Amino acid sequence: MISAILFLDLLFLICLLVFTGFLLIKLFFSLFIIFGAPFVPAPIEKVRKMLELASPKQGEILYDLGSGDAKILIEAARKYNVKCNGIEINPVLVRMSTRRIEKLGLQNKIKIHQGNFFKKDFSDADVILIYLFQPTMVLLERKFLSELKPGTRIVSLAFTFDNIPFIKSLPDYPYIRLYEIPTVDRIK
Ligand SMILES: C[S@@+](CC[C@H](N)C(=O)[O-])C[C@H]1O[C@@H](n2cnc3c(N)ncnc32)[C@H](O)[C@@H]1O
């Protein structure tokens, strides 16, 4: 009887520890919302549609701002043969994605830069993919309009810009949108 009670106590303790650990990990990844967005990986089907909409050309420079697990970059490097750059603020994700890229032998095609994309220069981009958060889009819009070269394509999953010209979305995926930096009306 006593050993049964002890066993149940132990089981309860283990469940509590696992649950607390899970909550702490969740909290850690969610904390990055204060910099721009929490880590919520885009499903691969949507990643493929984002890339289809961006239609990167061979040799172009592509960025994923908030590159997370580098899923977008890996897909882009493999399918489109472009030069891929990720900017990611979470050091755990930077380490994990860098390892994954090395394992796949893609280190010559994909570079992950650790840091805050608001403080980075990505003005050499031809294509930018983003899956962030609406308040972050408002802040990024000004940086994009003042720093990116005309014609730079931006594909956003779920969130929108007000002042960057919207070009199109795919019929079955209206929440994946292509924008393009205009030649006129640049913010100084
Ligand atoms: C919604 S996730 C998207 C991950 C990946 N791009 C994808 O689509 O699967 C947003 C990512 O942006 C990162 N992030 C948030 N704010 C950032 C900032 N200011 N600079 C760099 N990365 C940031 C988060 O750590 C998180 O990994």
The ligand as an SDF file (V2000), in Angstrom:
LIG
                    3D

 27 29  0  0  0  0  0  0  0  0999 V2000
    6.9290   33.4380  -36.3640 C   0  0  0  0  0  0  0  0  0  0  0  0
    8.6290   32.9260  -36.2480 S   0  0  0  0  0  0  0  0  0  0  0  0
    8.9880   32.5730  -37.9500 C   0  0  0  0  0  0  0  0  0  0  0  0
   10.1210   31.5870  -38.1290 C   0  0  0  0  0  0  0  0  0  0  0  0
   10.4360   31.2500  -39.6000 C   0  0  0  0  0  0  0  0  0  0  0  0
   10.7220   32.4340  -40.3680 N   0  0  0  0  0  0  0  0  0  0  0  0
    9.3000   30.4960  -40.2260 C   0  0  0  0  0  0  0  0  0  0  0  0
    8.5360   31.1470  -40.9740 O   0  0  0  0  0  0  0  0  0  0  0  0
    9.1270   29.3130  -39.9810 O   0  0  0  0  0  0  0  0  0  0  0  0
    9.4120   34.5070  -35.9710 C   0  0  0  0  0  0  0  0  0  0  0  0
   10.9050   34.4300  -35.6730 C   0  0  0  0  0  0  0  0  0  0  0  0
   11.4350   35.7420  -35.6190 O   0  0  0  0  0  0  0  0  0  0  0  0
   12.4080   35.8300  -34.5930 C   0  0  0  0  0  0  0  0  0  0  0  0
   12.5190   37.2450  -34.2330 N   0  0  0  0  0  0  0  0  0  0  0  0
   11.5740   38.0010  -33.5860 C   0  0  0  0  0  0  0  0  0  0  0  0
   11.9930   39.2710  -33.4900 N   0  0  0  0  0  0  0  0  0  0  0  0
   13.2160   39.3340  -34.0780 C   0  0  0  0  0  0  0  0  0  0  0  0
   14.1430   40.4070  -34.3030 C   0  0  0  0  0  0  0  0  0  0  0  0
   13.8780   41.6690  -33.8980 N   0  0  0  0  0  0  0  0  0  0  0  0
   15.2970   40.1370  -34.9570 N   0  0  0  0  0  0  0  0  0  0  0  0
   15.5660   38.8580  -35.3850 C   0  0  0  0  0  0  0  0  0  0  0  0
   14.7260   37.8110  -35.2040 N   0  0  0  0  0  0  0  0  0  0  0  0
   13.5610   38.0510  -34.5660 C   0  0  0  0  0  0  0  0  0  0  0  0
   11.8450   34.9280  -33.4960 C   0  0  0  0  0  0  0  0  0  0  0  0
   12.8440   34.4930  -32.6130 O   0  0  0  0  0  0  0  0  0  0  0  0
   11.2430   33.7780  -34.3410 C   0  0  0  0  0  0  0  0  0  0  0  0
   12.1720   32.7510  -34.5510 O   0  0  0  0  0  0  0  0  0  0  0  0
  1  2  1  0
  2  3  1  0
  2 10  1  0
  3  4  1  0
  4  5  1  0
  5  6  1  0
  5  7  1  0
  7  8  2  0
  7  9  1  0
 10 11  1  0
 11 12  1  0
 11 26  1  0
 12 13  1  0
 13 14  1  0
 13 24  1  0
 14 15  1  0
 14 23  1  0
 15 16  2  0
 16 17  1  0
 17 18  1  0
 17 23  2  0
 18 19  1  0
 18 20  2  0
 20 21  1  0
 21 22  2  0
 22 23  1  0
 24 25  1  0
 24 26  1  0
 26 27  1  0
M  CHG  2   2   1   9  -1
M  END
$$$$
